[in-house]
Amino acid sequence: MFLIYYELKRLVDDYYKCTNTKIKDLILSDIQLLTDSLNEIEYD
């Protein structure tokens, strides 16, 4: 689970540093996927 949190933090940092809107949308999608997976882990 540590790896998921670590990757999520990196993605959020990348999201705020990125200036390209298309890439930001892709990063946001990845953030959402990781967040959903964390939610699933916590509910199990």
VEXDREN-2710 file (C-alpha; in Angstrom, 1 decimal):
% VEXDREN-2710
k/r/px/py/pz
1/MET/0.0/0.0/0.0
2/PHE/3.0/2.3/0.6
3/LEU/3.8/2.1/-3.1
4/ILE/0.3/3.3/-4.0
5/TYR/0.6/6.3/-1.7
6/TYR/4.0/7.1/-3.0
7/GLU/2.9/6.9/-6.6
8/LEU/-0.2/9.0/-5.8
9/LYS/2.0/11.7/-4.3
10/ARG/4.2/11.7/-7.3
11/LEU/1.3/12.0/-9.7
12/VAL/-0.2/14.9/-7.8
13/ASP/3.1/16.7/-7.9
14/ASP/3.4/16.1/-11.6
15/TYR/-0.1/17.3/-12.1
16/TYR/0.6/20.7/-10.5
17/LYS/3.9/21.1/-12.4
18/CYS/2.5/20.2/-15.8
19/THR/1.5/22.9/-18.2
20/ASN/0.0/20.8/-20.9
21/THR/-3.7/20.3/-20.4
22/LYS/-3.9/17.0/-22.3
23/ILE/-1.2/15.5/-20.1
24/LYS/-2.8/16.9/-17.0
25/ASP/-6.0/15.2/-18.0
26/LEU/-4.1/11.9/-18.3
27/ILE/-2.4/12.4/-14.9
28/LEU/-5.8/13.2/-13.4
29/SER/-7.2/10.0/-14.7
30/ASP/-4.3/8.0/-13.2
31/ILE/-4.8/9.8/-9.9
32/GLN/-8.5/8.8/-10.0
33/LEU/-7.6/5.2/-10.7
34/LEU/-5.2/5.0/-7.8
35/THR/-7.6/6.7/-5.5
36/ASP/-10.3/4.2/-6.4
37/SER/-7.9/1.3/-5.8
38/LEU/-7.0/2.7/-2.4
39/ASN/-10.7/3.0/-1.6
40/GLU/-11.2/-0.7/-2.6
41/ILE/-8.3/-1.8/-0.4
42/GLU/-9.6/0.1/2.6
43/TYR/-13.1/-1.4/2.3
44/ASP/-11.8/-4.9/2.1
END
